[in-house]
Amino acid sequence: MLIHHPQITRELVSEGHMKVFVEKDNQQLEIQKPCTGKELLKELGINASTVLLIKNGDVVLEDEDLSIEDDIRILSVISGG
């Protein structure tokens, strides 16, 4: 199931898109523009301190540049006491 986030501007083209999976919403998004992790999280309304940003299988910082060829996963951080 593919869900497009209304806040992210993108053009529909046949190729060249960043795949973004948001775990907490169980949503798969397609993004058509490069951005930083911080910009992506801001557009999605996600607090960076509550998630891990995974780029092509590697944990990255929010300042990381993301390209349209990347596979991004936004995973919720769970803590307990």
Helices and strands as residue ranges (DSSP letters): E 18-22, G 23-25, E 27-31, E 35-36, H 37-44, G 48-50, E 51-55, E 58-60, E 65-66, E 71-76
